């Protein structure tokens, strides 16, 4: 993996440890996953791929471990899996439903 792949996202890297935000509510409606944050005025719909990524964000796994688990579970996953996972994590972070930790430090999206 190149250094460029390691830092594709501004706030999220393969070394980040993503975790759901403390106030995020998750609802499953007709089989679809929706995220709500009390400060947001909209729901965030997750497609099936994003829902898998979200479900693996437990505050213990590094992004690289999430990528590895998906690659193991879905051997035919696209060759750009790393970029797709990091982009999804970045979008969740920017939507303020995800926190990332690096070196035991929490980072939250700016208000």
N, CA, C and O atoms as CSV, one atom per row, in Angstrom:
chain,resi,resn,atom,element,x,y,z
A,1,UNK,N,N,0.850,-1.175,0.000
A,1,UNK,CA,C,0.000,0.000,0.000
A,1,UNK,C,C,0.890,1.230,0.000
A,1,UNK,O,O,1.858,1.295,0.758
A,2,UNK,N,N,0.578,2.196,-0.832
A,2,UNK,CA,C,1.386,3.396,-0.920
A,2,UNK,C,C,0.973,4.403,0.136
A,2,UNK,O,O,-0.109,4.302,0.714
A,3,UNK,N,N,1.834,5.367,0.384
A,3,UNK,CA,C,1.518,6.432,1.336
A,3,UNK,C,C,0.286,7.200,0.869
A,3,UNK,O,O,-0.518,7.622,1.700
A,4,UNK,N,N,0.117,7.392,-0.439
A,4,UNK,CA,C,-1.055,8.094,-0.956
A,4,UNK,C,C,-2.331,7.369,-0.554
A,4,UNK,O,O,-3.293,8.023,-0.150
A,5,UNK,N,N,-2.378,6.047,-0.649
A,5,UNK,CA,C,-3.560,5.300,-0.255
A,5,UNK,C,C,-3.807,5.417,1.247
A,5,UNK,O,O,-4.952,5.372,1.696
A,6,UNK,N,N,-2.750,5.564,2.009
A,6,UNK,CA,C,-2.862,5.657,3.454
A,6,UNK,C,C,-3.515,6.971,3.896
A,6,UNK,O,O,-4.047,7.040,5.004
A,7,UNK,N,N,-3.489,7.993,3.074
A,7,UNK,CA,C,-3.992,9.303,3.472
A,7,UNK,C,C,-4.946,9.881,2.438
A,7,UNK,O,O,-4.906,11.081,2.168
A,8,UNK,N,N,-5.796,9.058,1.861
A,8,UNK,CA,C,-6.726,9.543,0.850
A,8,UNK,C,C,-7.737,10.537,1.410
A,8,UNK,O,O,-8.130,11.475,0.716
A,9,UNK,N,N,-8.154,10.346,2.635
A,9,UNK,CA,C,-9.155,11.190,3.241
A,9,UNK,C,C,-8.483,12.219,4.134
A,9,UNK,O,O,-7.423,11.971,4.710
A,10,UNK,N,N,-9.109,13.358,4.236
A,10,UNK,CA,C,-8.551,14.420,5.050
A,10,UNK,C,C,-8.592,14.078,6.545
A,10,UNK,O,O,-7.631,14.346,7.266
A,11,UNK,N,N,-9.687,13.495,7.007
A,11,UNK,CA,C,-9.878,13.234,8.430
A,11,UNK,C,C,-9.751,11.767,8.821
A,11,UNK,O,O,-9.588,11.452,10.000
A,12,UNK,N,N,-9.824,10.882,7.856
A,12,UNK,CA,C,-9.840,9.449,8.135
A,12,UNK,C,C,-8.700,8.788,7.363
A,12,UNK,O,O,-8.514,9.038,6.173
A,13,UNK,N,N,-7.944,7.943,8.057
A,13,UNK,CA,C,-6.874,7.193,7.404
A,13,UNK,C,C,-7.036,5.724,7.786
A,13,UNK,O,O,-7.905,5.381,8.587
A,14,UNK,N,N,-6.211,4.871,7.222
A,14,UNK,CA,C,-6.303,3.448,7.543
A,14,UNK,C,C,-5.948,3.175,8.998
A,14,UNK,O,O,-6.280,2.114,9.527
A,15,UNK,N,N,-5.279,4.118,9.648
A,15,UNK,CA,C,-4.928,3.964,11.056
A,15,UNK,C,C,-5.992,4.531,11.993
A,15,UNK,O,O,-5.883,4.370,13.208
A,16,UNK,N,N,-7.005,5.181,11.462
A,16,UNK,CA,C,-8.083,5.739,12.280
A,16,UNK,C,C,-8.906,4.619,12.894
A,16,UNK,O,O,-9.015,3.530,12.330
A,17,UNK,N,N,-9.480,4.898,14.051
A,17,UNK,CA,C,-10.369,3.953,14.727
A,17,UNK,C,C,-11.749,4.614,14.763
A,17,UNK,O,O,-12.021,5.426,15.648
A,18,UNK,N,N,-12.621,4.272,13.808
A,18,UNK,CA,C,-13.935,4.919,13.744
A,18,UNK,C,C,-14.927,4.331,14.740
A,18,UNK,O,O,-14.927,3.133,15.020
A,19,UNK,N,N,-15.776,5.218,15.268
A,19,UNK,CA,C,-16.809,4.808,16.216
A,19,UNK,C,C,-18.035,5.684,15.999
A,19,UNK,O,O,-17.902,6.853,15.638
A,20,UNK,N,N,-19.221,5.135,16.213
A,20,UNK,CA,C,-20.426,5.953,16.093
A,20,UNK,C,C,-20.388,7.112,17.084
A,20,UNK,O,O,-19.874,6.977,18.195
A,21,UNK,N,N,-20.937,8.247,16.669
A,21,UNK,CA,C,-21.070,9.370,17.581
A,21,UNK,C,C,-21.978,8.993,18.737
A,21,UNK,O,O,-22.869,8.157,18.590
A,22,UNK,N,N,-21.749,9.608,19.881
A,22,UNK,CA,C,-22.472,9.239,21.106
A,22,UNK,C,C,-23.984,9.419,20.983
A,22,UNK,O,O,-24.741,8.622,21.537
A,23,UNK,N,N,-24.431,10.436,20.277
A,23,UNK,CA,C,-25.856,10.746,20.222
A,23,UNK,C,C,-26.563,10.210,18.986
A,23,UNK,O,O,-27.738,10.505,18.766
A,24,UNK,N,N,-25.864,9.435,18.186
A,24,UNK,CA,C,-26.435,8.945,16.926
A,24,UNK,C,C,-27.455,7.847,17.210
A,24,UNK,O,O,-27.202,6.922,17.981
A,25,UNK,N,N,-28.596,7.974,16.577
A,25,UNK,CA,C,-29.633,6.947,16.681
A,25,UNK,C,C,-29.688,6.200,15.355
A,25,UNK,O,O,-29.568,6.791,14.282
A,26,UNK,N,N,-29.869,4.904,15.454
A,26,UNK,CA,C,-29.926,4.048,14.273
A,26,UNK,C,C,-31.317,3.434,14.205
A,26,UNK,O,O,-31.824,2.907,15.195
A,27,UNK,N,N,-31.923,3.508,13.035
A,27,UNK,CA,C,-33.219,2.876,12.815
A,27,UNK,C,C,-33.164,2.034,11.558
A,27,UNK,O,O,-32.548,2.412,10.561
A,28,UNK,N,N,-33.814,0.894,11.621
A,28,UNK,CA,C,-33.966,0.060,10.445
A,28,UNK,C,C,-35.426,0.161,10.042
A,28,UNK,O,O,-36.321,-0.236,10.789
A,29,UNK,N,N,-35.652,0.693,8.861
A,29,UNK,CA,C,-37.010,0.857,8.345
A,29,UNK,C,C,-37.095,0.121,7.023
A,29,UNK,O,O,-36.408,0.456,6.058
A,30,UNK,N,N,-37.954,-0.892,6.999
A,30,UNK,CA,C,-38.131,-1.712,5.799
A,30,UNK,C,C,-36.793,-2.208,5.262
A,30,UNK,O,O,-36.545,-2.181,4.057
A,31,UNK,N,N,-35.940,-2.659,6.171
A,31,UNK,CA,C,-34.662,-3.235,5.784
A,31,UNK,C,C,-33.571,-2.239,5.440
A,31,UNK,O,O,-32.472,-2.652,5.071
A,32,UNK,N,N,-33.832,-0.945,5.547
A,32,UNK,CA,C,-32.824,0.059,5.232
A,32,UNK,C,C,-32.356,0.742,6.505
A,32,UNK,O,O,-33.146,0.971,7.421
A,33,UNK,N,N,-31.080,1.063,6.561
A,33,UNK,CA,C,-30.492,1.659,7.743
A,33,UNK,C,C,-30.497,3.180,7.617
A,33,UNK,O,O,-30.017,3.737,6.629
A,34,UNK,N,N,-31.049,3.842,8.640
A,34,UNK,CA,C,-31.070,5.295,8.696
A,34,UNK,C,C,-30.385,5.739,9.975
A,34,UNK,O,O,-30.591,5.155,11.039
A,35,UNK,N,N,-29.569,6.777,9.864
A,35,UNK,CA,C,-28.883,7.342,11.017
A,35,UNK,C,C,-29.463,8.719,11.303
A,35,UNK,O,O,-29.733,9.496,10.387
A,36,UNK,N,N,-29.648,9.007,12.572
A,36,UNK,CA,C,-30.145,10.306,13.004
A,36,UNK,C,C,-29.199,10.870,14.052
A,36,UNK,O,O,-28.756,10.155,14.951
A,37,UNK,N,N,-28.898,12.135,13.933
A,37,UNK,CA,C,-28.129,12.826,14.947
A,37,UNK,C,C,-29.017,13.947,15.458
A,37,UNK,O,O,-29.614,14.661,14.653
A,38,UNK,N,N,-29.125,14.129,16.778
A,38,UNK,CA,C,-30.044,15.133,17.321
A,38,UNK,C,C,-29.828,16.541,16.769
A,38,UNK,O,O,-30.778,17.319,16.674
A,39,UNK,N,N,-28.596,16.876,16.407
A,39,UNK,CA,C,-28.320,18.220,15.897
A,39,UNK,C,C,-28.592,18.354,14.400
A,39,UNK,O,O,-28.566,19.462,13.864
A,40,UNK,N,N,-28.847,17.258,13.735
A,40,UNK,CA,C,-29.093,17.295,12.295
A,40,UNK,C,C,-30.586,17.388,12.021
A,40,UNK,O,O,-31.401,16.940,12.827
A,41,UNK,N,N,-30.933,17.956,10.908
A,41,UNK,CA,C,-32.343,18.058,10.541
A,41,UNK,C,C,-32.718,17.071,9.454
A,41,UNK,O,O,-33.788,17.165,8.853
A,42,UNK,N,N,-31.830,16.128,9.209
A,42,UNK,CA,C,-32.113,15.138,8.175
A,42,UNK,C,C,-31.628,13.769,8.610
A,42,UNK,O,O,-30.767,13.640,9.480
A,43,UNK,N,N,-32.191,12.764,7.993
A,43,UNK,CA,C,-31.744,11.391,8.217
A,43,UNK,C,C,-30.664,11.075,7.191
A,43,UNK,O,O,-30.669,11.610,6.083
A,44,UNK,N,N,-29.757,10.218,7.566
A,44,UNK,CA,C,-28.709,9.790,6.653
A,44,UNK,C,C,-29.000,8.342,6.281
A,44,UNK,O,O,-28.962,7.445,7.124
A,45,UNK,N,N,-29.289,8.138,5.016
A,45,UNK,CA,C,-29.574,6.798,4.493
A,45,UNK,C,C,-28.265,6.118,4.136
A,45,UNK,O,O,-27.411,6.709,3.476
A,46,UNK,N,N,-28.107,4.871,4.573
A,46,UNK,CA,C,-26.923,4.103,4.211
A,46,UNK,C,C,-27.297,3.004,3.234
A,46,UNK,O,O,-28.191,2.199,3.499
A,47,UNK,N,N,-26.604,2.975,2.096
A,47,UNK,CA,C,-26.816,1.872,1.162
A,47,UNK,C,C,-26.244,0.606,1.805
A,47,UNK,O,O,-25.577,0.695,2.836
A,48,UNK,N,N,-26.488,-0.553,1.227
A,48,UNK,CA,C,-26.032,-1.795,1.861
A,48,UNK,C,C,-24.525,-1.845,2.147
A,48,UNK,O,O,-24.111,-2.346,3.193
A,49,UNK,N,N,-23.715,-1.333,1.234
A,49,UNK,CA,C,-22.265,-1.333,1.455
A,49,UNK,C,C,-21.890,-0.438,2.627
A,49,UNK,O,O,-21.088,-0.823,3.478
A,50,UNK,N,N,-22.469,0.755,2.671
A,50,UNK,CA,C,-22.187,1.686,3.766
A,50,UNK,C,C,-22.694,1.128,5.094
A,50,UNK,O,O,-22.080,1.355,6.137
A,51,UNK,N,N,-23.807,0.402,5.060
A,51,UNK,CA,C,-24.347,-0.197,6.286
A,51,UNK,C,C,-23.394,-1.244,6.848
A,51,UNK,O,O,-23.248,-1.356,8.065
A,52,UNK,N,N,-22.744,-2.011,5.976
A,52,UNK,CA,C,-21.751,-3.001,6.427
A,52,UNK,C,C,-20.577,-2.271,7.075
A,52,UNK,O,O,-20.117,-2.658,8.150
A,53,UNK,N,N,-20.105,-1.238,6.434
A,53,UNK,CA,C,-18.979,-0.468,6.979
A,53,UNK,C,C,-19.366,0.110,8.339
A,53,UNK,O,O,-18.607,-0.009,9.302
A,54,UNK,N,N,-20.545,0.737,8.424
A,54,UNK,CA,C,-21.025,1.323,9.674
A,54,UNK,C,C,-21.074,0.266,10.790
A,54,UNK,O,O,-20.678,0.528,11.925
A,55,UNK,N,N,-21.563,-0.921,10.447
A,55,UNK,CA,C,-21.713,-1.963,11.468
A,55,UNK,C,C,-20.371,-2.418,12.036
A,55,UNK,O,O,-20.319,-2.966,13.137
A,56,UNK,N,N,-19.295,-2.198,11.298
A,56,UNK,CA,C,-17.966,-2.598,11.751
A,56,UNK,C,C,-17.236,-1.489,12.518
A,56,UNK,O,O,-16.147,-1.710,13.048
A,57,UNK,N,N,-17.834,-0.308,12.573
A,57,UNK,CA,C,-17.236,0.819,13.295
A,57,UNK,C,C,-17.621,0.713,14.770
A,57,UNK,O,O,-18.677,1.191,15.183
A,58,UNK,N,N,-16.752,0.083,15.552
A,58,UNK,CA,C,-17.075,-0.183,16.956
A,58,UNK,C,C,-16.175,0.549,17.939
A,58,UNK,O,O,-16.288,0.347,19.148
A,59,UNK,N,N,-15.289,1.390,17.443
A,59,UNK,CA,C,-14.389,2.115,18.331
A,59,UNK,C,C,-13.178,1.310,18.761
A,59,UNK,O,O,-12.360,1.789,19.546
A,60,UNK,N,N,-13.055,0.084,18.252
A,60,UNK,CA,C,-11.903,-0.763,18.574
A,60,UNK,C,C,-11.096,-1.112,17.319
A,60,UNK,O,O,-9.872,-1.236,17.372
A,61,UNK,N,N,-11.787,-1.265,16.209
A,61,UNK,CA,C,-11.113,-1.669,14.968
A,61,UNK,C,C,-10.558,-0.448,14.233
A,61,UNK,O,O,-11.207,0.594,14.142
A,62,UNK,N,N,-9.342,-0.606,13.714
A,62,UNK,CA,C,-8.791,0.405,12.823
A,62,UNK,C,C,-9.473,0.280,11.464
A,62,UNK,O,O,-10.008,-0.777,11.129
A,63,UNK,N,N,-9.454,1.339,10.698
A,63,UNK,CA,C,-10.050,1.307,9.360
A,63,UNK,C,C,-9.447,0.179,8.535
A,63,UNK,O,O,-10.160,-0.473,7.772
A,64,UNK,N,N,-8.148,-0.061,8.674
A,64,UNK,CA,C,-7.512,-1.148,7.921
A,64,UNK,C,C,-8.114,-2.496,8.284
A,64,UNK,O,O,-8.282,-3.347,7.411
A,65,UNK,N,N,-8.442,-2.708,9.550
A,65,UNK,CA,C,-9.063,-3.959,9.971
A,65,UNK,C,C,-10.458,-4.102,9.361
A,65,UNK,O,O,-10.865,-5.202,8.989
A,66,UNK,N,N,-11.179,-3.003,9.261
A,66,UNK,CA,C,-12.506,-3.021,8.624
A,66,UNK,C,C,-12.358,-3.410,7.159
A,66,UNK,O,O,-13.117,-4.236,6.652
A,67,UNK,N,N,-11.395,-2.823,6.490
A,67,UNK,CA,C,-11.135,-3.142,5.079
A,67,UNK,C,C,-10.790,-4.624,4.936
A,67,UNK,O,O,-11.290,-5.295,4.033
A,68,UNK,N,N,-9.944,-5.128,5.819
A,68,UNK,CA,C,-9.534,-6.541,5.764
A,68,UNK,C,C,-10.728,-7.472,5.987
A,68,UNK,O,O,-10.870,-8.476,5.289
A,69,UNK,N,N,-11.585,-7.143,6.956
A,69,UNK,CA,C,-12.757,-7.973,7.220
A,69,UNK,C,C,-13.701,-8.012,6.018
A,69,UNK,O,O,-14.235,-9.067,5.674
A,70,UNK,N,N,-13.900,-6.871,5.392
A,70,UNK,CA,C,-14.773,-6.823,4.209
A,70,UNK,C,C,-14.149,-7.627,3.073
A,70,UNK,O,O,-14.845,-8.372,2.382
A,71,UNK,N,N,-12.856,-7.480,2.881
A,71,UNK,CA,C,-12.170,-8.219,1.813
A,71,UNK,C,C,-12.274,-9.729,2.039
A,71,UNK,O,O,-12.445,-10.491,1.087
A,72,UNK,N,N,-12.170,-10.162,3.304
A,72,UNK,CA,C,-12.295,-11.589,3.618
A,72,UNK,C,C,-13.720,-12.091,3.394
A,72,UNK,O,O,-13.922,-13.191,2.880
A,73,UNK,N,N,-14.700,-11.287,3.779
A,73,UNK,CA,C,-16.097,-11.693,3.665
A,73,UNK,C,C,-16.620,-11.611,2.240
A,73,UNK,O,O,-17.522,-12.355,1.856
A,74,UNK,N,N,-16.051,-10.707,1.465
A,74,UNK,CA,C,-16.490,-10.499,0.082
A,74,UNK,C,C,-15.261,-10.591,-0.822
A,74,UNK,O,O,-14.732,-9.564,-1.248
A,75,UNK,N,N,-14.804,-11.801,-1.117
A,75,UNK,CA,C,-13.562,-11.956,-1.887
A,75,UNK,C,C,-13.607,-11.311,-3.269
A,75,UNK,O,O,-12.563,-10.983,-3.832
A,76,UNK,N,N,-14.793,-11.129,-3.812
A,76,UNK,CA,C,-14.900,-10.492,-5.128
A,76,UNK,C,C,-15.050,-8.983,-5.027
A,76,UNK,O,O,-15.441,-8.327,-5.993
A,77,UNK,N,N,-14.739,-8.428,-3.852
A,77,UNK,CA,C,-14.880,-6.983,-3.674
A,77,UNK,C,C,-13.978,-6.261,-4.667
A,77,UNK,O,O,-12.976,-6.794,-5.143
A,78,UNK,N,N,-14.366,-5.056,-4.950
A,78,UNK,CA,C,-13.671,-4.278,-5.976
A,78,UNK,C,C,-12.214,-4.025,-5.598
A,78,UNK,O,O,-11.866,-4.001,-4.417
A,79,UNK,N,N,-11.371,-3.838,-6.604
A,79,UNK,CA,C,-9.964,-3.593,-6.321
A,79,UNK,C,C,-9.724,-2.266,-5.587
A,79,UNK,O,O,-8.678,-2.087,-4.963
A,80,UNK,N,N,-10.664,-1.357,-5.656
A,80,UNK,CA,C,-10.511,-0.071,-4.978
A,80,UNK,C,C,-11.265,-0.053,-3.643
A,80,UNK,O,O,-11.808,0.977,-3.244
A,81,UNK,N,N,-11.291,-1.201,-2.958
A,81,UNK,CA,C,-12.001,-1.332,-1.694
A,81,UNK,C,C,-11.491,-0.345,-0.648
A,81,UNK,O,O,-12.285,0.279,0.057
A,82,UNK,N,N,-10.180,-0.201,-0.545
A,82,UNK,CA,C,-9.611,0.721,0.441
A,82,UNK,C,C,-10.135,2.132,0.230
A,82,UNK,O,O,-10.561,2.789,1.180
A,83,UNK,N,N,-10.106,2.596,-1.009
A,83,UNK,CA,C,-10.574,3.945,-1.303
A,83,UNK,C,C,-12.055,4.104,-0.992
A,83,UNK,O,O,-12.481,5.132,-0.467
A,84,UNK,N,N,-12.840,3.074,-1.322
A,84,UNK,CA,C,-14.278,3.153,-1.077
A,84,UNK,C,C,-14.603,3.172,0.415
A,84,UNK,O,O,-15.467,3.933,0.851
A,85,UNK,N,N,-13.925,2.350,1.190
A,85,UNK,CA,C,-14.175,2.329,2.637
A,85,UNK,C,C,-13.759,3.659,3.249
A,85,UNK,O,O,-14.506,4.236,4.038
A,86,UNK,N,N,-12.577,4.151,2.894
A,86,UNK,CA,C,-12.133,5.430,3.446
A,86,UNK,C,C,-13.061,6.569,3.042
A,86,UNK,O,O,-13.335,7.456,3.850
A,87,UNK,N,N,-13.544,6.556,1.809
A,87,UNK,CA,C,-14.471,7.604,1.360
A,87,UNK,C,C,-15.785,7.539,2.141
A,87,UNK,O,O,-16.343,8.573,2.508
A,88,UNK,N,N,-16.276,6.328,2.393
A,88,UNK,CA,C,-17.512,6.170,3.174
A,88,UNK,C,C,-17.301,6.658,4.597
A,88,UNK,O,O,-18.144,7.374,5.136
A,89,UNK,N,N,-16.192,6.282,5.210
A,89,UNK,CA,C,-15.897,6.741,6.572
A,89,UNK,C,C,-15.781,8.261,6.614
A,89,UNK,O,O,-16.249,8.899,7.557
A,90,UNK,N,N,-15.167,8.828,5.608
A,90,UNK,CA,C,-15.030,10.293,5.535
A,90,UNK,C,C,-16.402,10.958,5.442
A,90,UNK,O,O,-16.658,11.956,6.116
A,91,UNK,N,N,-17.279,10.406,4.610
A,91,UNK,CA,C,-18.631,10.971,4.479
A,91,UNK,C,C,-19.396,10.880,5.796
A,91,UNK,O,O,-20.085,11.826,6.176
A,92,UNK,N,N,-19.281,9.757,6.490
A,92,UNK,CA,C,-19.951,9.603,7.780
A,92,UNK,C,C,-19.376,10.579,8.795
A,92,UNK,O,O,-20.114,11.145,9.602
A,93,UNK,N,N,-18.071,10.777,8.759
A,93,UNK,CA,C,-17.420,11.733,9.651
A,93,UNK,C,C,-17.917,13.152,9.362
A,93,UNK,O,O,-18.275,13.893,10.278
A,94,UNK,N,N,-17.935,13.513,8.096
A,94,UNK,CA,C,-18.382,14.854,7.714
A,94,UNK,C,C,-19.864,15.074,8.000
A,94,UNK,O,O,-20.298,16.210,8.190
A,95,UNK,N,N,-20.639,13.996,8.033
A,95,UNK,CA,C,-22.062,14.084,8.379
A,95,UNK,C,C,-22.277,14.142,9.890
A,95,UNK,O,O,-23.409,14.256,10.360
A,96,UNK,N,N,-21.185,14.063,10.642
A,96,UNK,CA,C,-21.198,14.198,12.100
A,96,UNK,C,C,-21.878,13.042,12.826
A,96,UNK,O,O,-22.411,13.213,13.923
A,97,UNK,N,N,-21.855,11.882,12.212
A,97,UNK,CA,C,-22.395,10.695,12.871
A,97,UNK,C,C,-21.286,9.731,13.286
A,97,UNK,O,O,-21.548,8.712,13.926
A,98,UNK,N,N,-20.050,10.056,12.918
A,98,UNK,CA,C,-18.918,9.180,13.184
A,98,UNK,C,C,-17.794,9.983,13.836
A,98,UNK,O,O,-17.518,11.115,13.441
A,99,UNK,N,N,-17.154,9.390,14.830
A,99,UNK,CA,C,-15.941,9.948,15.426
A,99,UNK,C,C,-14.784,9.080,14.953
A,99,UNK,O,O,-14.968,7.909,14.619
A,100,UNK,N,N,-13.603,9.658,14.929
A,100,UNK,CA,C,-12.412,8.854,14.647
A,100,UNK,C,C,-11.396,9.098,15.744
A,100,UNK,O,O,-11.236,10.212,16.242
A,101,UNK,N,N,-10.717,8.024,16.104
A,101,UNK,CA,C,-9.673,8.126,17.110
A,101,UNK,C,C,-8.354,7.763,16.449
A,101,UNK,O,O,-8.268,6.825,15.657
A,102,UNK,N,N,-7.338,8.524,16.794
A,102,UNK,CA,C,-5.976,8.222,16.365
A,102,UNK,C,C,-5.078,8.390,17.578
A,102,UNK,O,O,-5.179,9.382,18.299
A,103,UNK,N,N,-4.226,7.450,17.797
A,103,UNK,CA,C,-3.290,7.541,18.918
A,103,UNK,C,C,-3.989,7.891,20.229
A,103,UNK,O,O,-3.529,8.755,20.975
A,104,UNK,N,N,-5.099,7.218,20.503
A,104,UNK,CA,C,-5.873,7.400,21.728
A,104,UNK,C,C,-6.518,8.786,21.841
A,104,UNK,O,O,-6.912,9.188,22.936
A,105,UNK,N,N,-6.630,9.516,20.740
A,105,UNK,CA,C,-7.246,10.839,20.766
A,105,UNK,C,C,-8.510,10.808,19.910
A,105,UNK,O,O,-8.485,10.307,18.786
A,106,UNK,N,N,-9.607,11.336,20.431
A,106,UNK,CA,C,-10.842,11.407,19.662
A,106,UNK,C,C,-10.840,12.644,18.801
A,106,UNK,O,O,-10.362,13.705,19.203
A,107,UNK,N,N,-11.383,12.492,17.606
A,107,UNK,CA,C,-11.564,13.616,16.703
A,107,UNK,C,C,-13.011,13.623,16.264
A,107,UNK,O,O,-13.542,12.607,15.817
A,108,UNK,N,N,-13.642,14.768,16.392
A,108,UNK,CA,C,-15.017,14.911,15.956
A,108,UNK,C,C,-15.061,15.921,14.835
A,108,UNK,O,O,-14.209,16.806,14.754
A,109,UNK,N,N,-16.039,15.794,13.978
A,109,UNK,CA,C,-16.194,16.774,12.900
A,109,UNK,C,C,-16.424,18.145,13.515
A,109,UNK,O,O,-17.092,18.271,14.542
A,110,UNK,N,N,-15.873,19.159,12.889
A,110,UNK,CA,C,-16.049,20.521,13.381
A,110,UNK,C,C,-17.494,20.956,13.253
A,110,UNK,O,O,-18.195,20.571,12.318
A,111,UNK,N,N,-17.925,21.756,14.198
A,111,UNK,CA,C,-19.310,22.267,14.149
A,111,UNK,C,C,-19.442,23.328,13.100
A,111,UNK,O,O,-20.528,23.876,12.909
